[in-house]
Amino acid sequence: METSNSSQDPAILPAKKVGKTSQEPPTKSVLREWLDAFIFAFIVAAILRAFLFGSYKIPTGSMEKDLLIGDFLIVSNAAYGARTPMSICVPFTQWCLPGVGLPYSRLPGYRPIARNDIFVFNVPWEVKPISQKTNYIKRAVGVPGDTLEFKNKVLFVNREAEPTHEGVQKLHTLILKEGVRLTNAKMEDVDAGTIGATSRYFQQVSNYEYRVNLTEGVAKKIASWAETDTLYPTIIPAKNVISAYTQSAGYFSRAFNNPDHFGPIVVPFEGQEVSLNASNWPIYKDLVERYEGNQVETQGGVFVINGEQTTRYVVQQDYFFAMGDNRDSSEDSRFWGFVPKDHIIGRAGIVWMSLNNGLPRMNRFFHIID
């Protein structure tokens, strides 16, 4: 038996059965519709930027040749686990409420930070709330528990020389045979600078001697040229103290003499117990005092941490060691030490656009970052 009309949903009954008092809501103006759409899109974009991915521009050459000045990157915040808001900021701007930090947590990521990942982080040495510090991008050459040593400009990870990345550059000394000149075209053909020019990547020392910034592959090519007498990496002797290095931001560099040598050191990890002494205190000073918030006094080689005398300390979070691929033009962990996990933003994934003095580098559009 069919049911009567009384079982129908009143919302779909004819208007005369609902009553004459009902009225349709007023139609939104076009301006109001556009405003609502804009607000919705703004909120969605802010959520995506905070928890999934962000866009960043490369301003310096510290990661050349892998990343170039003018590259625009997509960085995955979700890869390592996005951080909940750490400051009160206006979305899509650099303006934040000065000096105000918020309690935060990190959401689960879909992969850990792997050795040699290119990652974005807040530079540790600045004295600001974490998320208000300057964004840096480097390569994670050391992960928690790794033993690192930098000898004669060669990085050793767990006692083995690191694999050579195609884009890693180092300054080399190039000495030409007497009476021989190199042409600009020949040097520029291998992207090695211009003869006679002076820049941070290329300096002329004499008529026959140059300092040239080269990748390993390009160095092999130039070493084979008939014009080349000698080519070798330009290395600061281990005993030479470079004050611009030892007095750089952060305390880490005070444990060593120059940026071409350090270690061996162990990259700190959560739960690690380290023995503190006068010689290694510069390595751990920022970690203990600034990143993990302890009050420290030193008394005749003995440390008083939060009022307790000790020579040992248990690390509270994981740390990473970051270096730029442009090794002689990168201010990185060699200068200011370890990157705390709570400073890490995300993993660099793709170059979606690249501009060179306003002109597009078409070969770098949608370039996958290695």
C-alpha positions in Angstrom: 0.0 0.0 0.0 1.4 3.4 -0.9 2.0 5.9 1.8 0.0 9.2 1.9 1.4 12.6 1.2 1.7 13.2 4.9 4.9 11.2 4.9 6.6 13.6 2.4 9.5 15.8 3.5 7.8 19.3 4.2 10.9 20.9 2.6 9.8 19.7 -0.9 6.1 20.4 -0.5 4.5 23.1 -2.7 4.8 26.6 -1.2 1.1 26.9 -0.6 1.2 23.9 1.8 4.1 25.4 3.8 2.4 28.7 4.4 2.6 32.2 3.1 4.8 33.4 5.9 8.0 31.7 4.5 10.5 33.8 2.6 13.5 33.0 0.5 16.8 34.5 1.9 18.0 37.6 0.0 20.4 36.9 -2.9 24.0 37.8 -2.1 25.6 40.6 -4.1 28.3 39.8 -6.6 30.8 41.7 -4.4 29.8 39.6 -1.3 30.2 36.4 -3.3 33.7 37.4 -4.5 34.6 38.4 -0.9 33.5 35.1 0.5 35.3 33.2 -2.2 38.5 35.2 -1.5 38.3 34.6 2.3 37.8 30.9 1.7 40.7 30.6 -0.7 42.9 32.6 1.6 42.2 30.3 4.5 42.7 27.2 2.4 46.0 28.5 1.0 47.2 29.5 4.5 46.5 25.9 5.8 48.2 24.4 2.8 51.3 26.6 3.3 51.5 25.8 7.0 51.0 22.1 6.9 51.7 20.8 3.4 54.2 22.9 1.4 55.6 26.3 1.0 57.4 28.3 -1.8 60.8 29.8 -1.3 63.3 31.8 -3.4 67.1 31.1 -3.4 68.8 34.5 -2.6 72.5 33.3 -2.3 74.9 31.0 -4.1 75.7 28.7 -1.1 74.1 25.7 -2.8 75.4 26.2 -6.3 75.6 24.4 -8.6 72.6 22.3 -7.3 70.5 25.3 -6.5 71.0 28.7 -8.2 70.3 32.3 -7.2 66.8 33.0 -8.5 65.4 29.5 -8.2 61.9 29.2 -6.8 61.4 26.1 -4.7 58.5 24.0 -3.5 59.4 22.7 0.0 57.4 19.9 1.6 56.4 20.7 5.2 54.6 17.4 5.4 57.7 15.2 4.6 59.3 15.4 8.0 56.0 16.4 9.8 54.7 20.0 9.7 55.0 22.1 12.8 51.9 23.7 14.3 52.1 27.5 14.5 55.0 28.6 16.6 54.4 32.4 16.4 51.5 34.8 15.9 52.0 36.0 12.3 50.1 37.5 9.4 49.8 34.7 6.8 51.9 35.1 3.6 54.0 37.9 5.2 57.2 38.2 7.2 55.4 40.1 10.0 55.1 38.3 13.3 54.4 39.6 16.8 58.0 40.3 17.9 59.4 38.0 20.6 56.2 35.9 21.0 56.5 32.2 20.7 53.7 29.6 21.0 53.8 26.0 22.3 53.9 23.8 19.3 54.0 20.2 18.3 55.1 18.4 15.1 52.6 16.3 13.1 53.7 12.9 11.9 55.7 13.0 8.7 55.9 10.4 5.9 59.7 10.0 6.0 62.6 10.7 8.3 65.3 13.3 7.5 67.9 11.3 5.5 71.5 12.0 5.1 72.2 14.2 2.1 68.6 15.6 2.0 68.4 19.2 0.9 66.3 20.8 3.6 65.0 24.2 4.8 65.3 25.2 8.5 65.4 28.3 10.7 69.0 29.3 11.3 69.8 28.4 14.9 72.1 31.2 16.0 69.7 34.1 15.7 68.1 35.2 19.0 64.4 35.1 18.2 61.5 32.8 18.5 62.3 29.8 16.3 59.8 30.3 13.4 60.8 34.0 13.2 64.5 33.2 12.5 65.9 33.5 9.0 65.2 30.5 6.6 68.3 28.7 5.4 68.7 25.9 2.9 71.6 23.4 3.0 72.3 19.7 2.7 72.0 17.4 5.7 75.5 15.9 5.5 75.1 14.4 9.0 72.2 12.9 10.8 71.9 12.0 14.5 74.6 9.6 15.6 76.9 10.1 12.6 80.6 10.7 13.3 81.8 13.5 11.1 85.3 14.8 10.3 86.4 17.4 7.8 90.0 17.0 6.8 91.7 19.0 4.0 88.3 20.0 2.7 87.1 16.4 2.5 84.2 15.3 4.5 84.3 11.9 6.2 81.0 10.4 7.4 81.5 7.4 9.8 85.1 7.2 8.7 84.3 7.1 5.0 84.7 9.9 2.5 81.3 11.3 1.5 80.0 10.5 -2.0 80.7 13.3 -4.4 77.5 15.1 -5.4 77.7 16.4 -8.9 77.1 20.1 -7.9 79.6 20.3 -5.0 82.2 23.0 -5.6 85.4 23.9 -4.0 88.1 26.6 -4.6 91.1 25.3 -6.6 94.4 26.8 -7.4 95.1 26.8 -11.1 98.6 27.4 -12.3 99.2 27.8 -16.1 102.3 26.9 -18.0 104.7 29.7 -18.6 103.8 31.9 -21.6 100.3 30.4 -21.9 97.0 32.1 -21.6 93.5 30.8 -21.2 90.7 32.3 -23.3 87.5 33.5 -21.7 85.5 31.3 -24.1 87.3 28.2 -22.9 86.8 28.9 -19.3 83.2 29.9 -19.7 82.5 26.8 -21.8 83.0 24.7 -18.6 81.3 27.4 -16.4 84.5 28.2 -14.6 84.4 32.0 -14.6 86.0 34.7 -16.8 89.8 35.2 -17.1 90.7 38.6 -15.6 87.5 38.9 -13.6 87.5 39.0 -9.9 84.6 37.6 -7.9 84.0 35.3 -4.9 84.2 32.4 -7.4 87.2 33.5 -9.4 90.3 35.5 -8.4 93.5 36.2 -10.3 96.6 35.9 -8.1 99.2 36.5 -10.8 99.7 36.3 -14.6 99.8 32.5 -14.3 97.9 31.7 -11.0 94.2 31.8 -10.3 91.7 30.7 -7.6 88.8 29.1 -9.4 85.6 27.6 -7.9 85.1 24.2 -9.5 83.1 21.0 -9.3 85.1 17.8 -9.3 84.0 17.0 -12.9 85.1 20.4 -14.2 88.4 20.2 -12.3 89.2 17.0 -14.1 88.6 18.6 -17.4 90.8 21.7 -16.7 93.5 19.5 -15.3 93.7 17.7 -18.7 94.1 20.9 -20.7 97.5 21.5 -22.4 97.6 25.0 -20.8 97.4 23.7 -17.3 100.6 23.2 -15.3 99.0 22.4 -11.9 95.5 22.2 -10.4 94.8 21.4 -6.8 92.2 22.2 -4.1 93.0 25.4 -2.2 93.2 24.3 1.4 93.9 26.3 4.6 96.5 24.5 6.7 95.0 22.9 9.8 97.0 25.0 12.2 96.2 28.3 10.6 93.7 30.2 12.7 91.2 32.3 10.7 89.7 34.9 13.1 86.8 35.6 10.8 85.9 31.9 11.3 86.6 31.5 15.0 84.6 34.6 15.8 81.6 33.8 13.6 78.0 33.6 14.9 77.5 30.7 17.3 80.2 29.1 19.5 80.9 25.9 17.5 83.7 27.4 15.4 85.6 28.4 18.6 86.5 24.7 19.0 88.5 24.7 15.7 90.9 26.9 13.7 89.4 27.3 10.2 86.5 26.0 8.1 88.6 23.4 6.1 89.1 21.2 9.2 86.9 20.0 12.1 86.2 16.9 14.2 85.9 14.1 14.6 82.5 14.9 16.2 79.3 12.9 16.8 76.1 14.6 15.6 74.0 14.7 18.9 70.9 12.6 19.3 68.1 12.4 21.8 69.2 10.5 24.9 72.9 10.7 24.1 75.0 11.4 27.2 78.0 13.6 26.4 81.0 14.3 28.6 81.7 18.0 28.9 85.1 19.6 29.3 86.8 22.9 28.5 87.9 21.8 25.0 84.6 20.5 23.7 82.4 23.1 25.5 82.2 25.4 22.5 80.7 22.5 20.5 77.9 22.0 23.0 77.4 25.4 24.6 74.6 26.6 22.3 73.0 23.2 22.4 72.9 23.1 26.2 72.1 26.7 27.0 70.1 28.1 24.0 68.4 25.2 22.2 67.6 23.2 25.3 67.1 26.1 27.8 69.5 25.3 30.6 71.2 27.7 33.0 75.0 26.9 33.0 77.9 28.1 35.1 81.5 26.9 34.8 83.6 26.5 37.9 87.2 25.4 37.4 86.4 22.9 34.7 83.3 21.7 36.4 79.9 22.6 35.0 76.9 23.6 37.1 73.7 23.0 35.1 70.5 24.2 36.6 72.2 24.4 40.0 73.7 20.8 39.9 77.4 20.2 39.5 78.2 17.8 36.7 80.5 17.0 33.8 77.9 15.1 31.8 74.8 16.1 29.9 71.9 14.1 28.3 70.8 15.5 25.0 67.0 16.2 24.8 66.4 16.1 21.0 67.9 15.1 17.7 70.3 17.4 15.8 71.6 17.6 12.2 74.8 18.9 10.5 74.2 21.1 7.5 76.7 22.2 4.8 76.3 24.1 1.6 77.3 22.4 -1.7 79.3 25.6 -2.6 81.8 24.7 0.2 83.9 27.9 0.1 80.9 30.2 -0.1 78.6 28.8 2.5 78.1 29.8 6.1 76.8 26.6 7.6 77.2 24.2 10.5 81.0 24.5 10.3 80.5 28.0 11.6 77.5 27.8 14.0 77.1 24.2 14.8 74.2 21.7 14.8 70.6 22.2 13.6 68.0 21.3 16.2 65.1 19.2 15.0 62.6 21.8 16.2 64.2 24.3 13.8 63.5 22.2 10.7 60.8 23.3 8.3 60.8 20.8 5.4 62.4 19.0 2.5 63.2 20.8 -0.8 61.4 19.0 -3.6 61.3 20.8 -6.9 62.4 24.0 -8.6 59.1 25.2 -10.2 60.6 28.4 -11.7 64.0 30.0 -12.1 65.0 33.5 -13.1 68.4 34.9 -13.9 68.3 38.7 -13.7 64.6 38.6 -14.5 65.1 36.2 -17.5 63.7 32.7 -17.2 66.0 29.7 -17.1 63.7 27.4 -19.0 65.9 24.3 -18.4 65.3 24.6 -14.7 61.5 24.9 -14.7 60.1 21.9 -12.8 63.6 20.6 -12.0 63.6 17.8 -9.5 66.0 18.5 -6.6 68.5 15.8 -5.8 
